[in-house]
């Protein structure tokens, strides 16, 4: 195995780890989390809905994020 093969294997292993271990999310009371998707090696896309509305919004968090304004908490 060459150096590039080892680097590629490490990158793919890290992506797989992040996909299988998403954060535990504490959302505000009026928010429903509808999806958590791994993006790259260090970010997650959080999709959520306010109340009973039909539309959704999203934002990205990294593994360094612990809180977000509005009452969001992330446990890694």
Steps between C-alpha positions, in 0.01 A plus 500: 500500500625842413469817699200622301320170562555536875377860498192407298421209734534728804273762345232243415521346848454842662198579277344163587555565872327840478208355304444231764545731803287815460459744789224474758292815455296687759273734305271775635145392591330634186754339260485154340828361364422319174848400388870485584737440209879466510678743267869436449718396791409758761155650430137404529195650328207532742153528343216619722142622497337761723171390654262335253615697197556319171823679420840409639829678560855381547839596639844343529690416816853374547627262766626803697147640540344447843214754501313729262286802576133429558554207737673243277750260665721240333654202681782316328 
